[in-house]
Amino acid sequence: MDIVIDEEIKFEVITETGVQRQDLISIKRKCLSISVTLSNMLVESLSTGSCDFRISIPVHEIAFIQVKDYLENIYPNLSENEKKVAQKPLLDKSEKISQREYDFIRGVDVQSPDKKTLITLLEAANYLDIAPLLYLVARHIVSHIKGKTPDEIRKSFGMLNNWTPEAYAKAVEQLNGTFSPSDSSTENKASQ
């Protein structure tokens, strides 16, 4: 007997605050293969004969909705070459993300001046094991950090500096102790 499942799989989403959506969010079945976690859940449910998918994701529901958008509308519409680029955590200088991915990530970024939406989307992509989305969001966050001071990064991401002067001095002391003068002399000898 073949198991036939709906074209769309419905998910119950419980946010990090424990709030349960009243309605279920559905994702097209053919788009689930991009997520290792969701694919495994689908296989597990099918092996038990169940098509009842109830997952708890530790992020806000808006991130899951953005994940759904990426899974259904962005990734499937990339060319094969764009998909190869999307699967890479780091890009060569000659490689660029697709216009679709760029528009998607800029749209997410614009929604959240304090970058919290980017962080929750990064958490969701990591939790659901969606490598192309994880890499896209991580590269975008890096572009916000690159060349900035810690204070500028804190301001950009709405983070507080909760270091006491004593704790900061201790961390700097410990960091400076990790690089001994003998390490640099060894490096100089190796280059001669």
GIMO-V648376 format. One record per backbone hydrogen bond with DSSP energy under -1.0 kcal/mol. NH is the residue of the N-H (numbers start at 1). CO is the residue of the C=O. If there is no record, write none. Layout:
# GIMO-V648376
nh=NH co=CO
nh=NH co=CO
This chain:
# GIMO-V648376
nh=9 co=27
nh=11 co=25
nh=15 co=19
nh=18 co=15
nh=21 co=13
nh=25 co=11
nh=27 co=9
nh=29 co=7
nh=31 co=28
nh=32 co=29
nh=34 co=31
nh=35 co=32
nh=36 co=129
nh=37 co=128
nh=39 co=35
nh=40 co=36
nh=41 co=37
nh=42 co=38
nh=43 co=39
nh=44 co=40
nh=45 co=41
nh=46 co=42
nh=47 co=43
nh=48 co=44
nh=50 co=45
nh=59 co=57
nh=63 co=60
nh=64 co=60
nh=65 co=61
nh=66 co=62
nh=67 co=63
nh=68 co=64
nh=69 co=65
nh=70 co=66
nh=71 co=67
nh=72 co=68
nh=73 co=69
nh=74 co=69
nh=75 co=70
nh=78 co=75
nh=83 co=79
nh=84 co=80
nh=85 co=81
nh=86 co=82
nh=87 co=83
nh=88 co=85
nh=95 co=92
nh=102 co=98
nh=103 co=99
nh=104 co=100
nh=105 co=101
nh=106 co=102
nh=107 co=103
nh=108 co=104
nh=109 co=105
nh=110 co=106
nh=111 co=107
nh=112 co=109
nh=115 co=112
nh=119 co=115
nh=120 co=116
nh=121 co=117
nh=122 co=118
nh=123 co=119
nh=124 co=120
nh=125 co=121
nh=126 co=122
nh=127 co=123
nh=128 co=124
nh=130 co=125
nh=134 co=130
nh=135 co=131
nh=136 co=132
nh=137 co=133
nh=138 co=134
nh=139 co=135
nh=140 co=136
nh=141 co=137
nh=142 co=138
nh=143 co=139
nh=144 co=140
nh=145 co=141
nh=146 co=142
nh=148 co=145
nh=153 co=149
nh=154 co=150
nh=155 co=151
nh=156 co=152
nh=157 co=153
nh=159 co=154
nh=162 co=160
nh=168 co=164
nh=169 co=165
nh=170 co=166
nh=171 co=167
nh=172 co=168
nh=173 co=169
nh=174 co=170
nh=175 co=171
nh=176 co=172
nh=177 co=173
nh=178 co=175
nh=183 co=180
nh=185 co=181
nh=186 co=182
nh=187 co=183
nh=188 co=184
nh=189 co=185
nh=190 co=186
nh=191 co=187
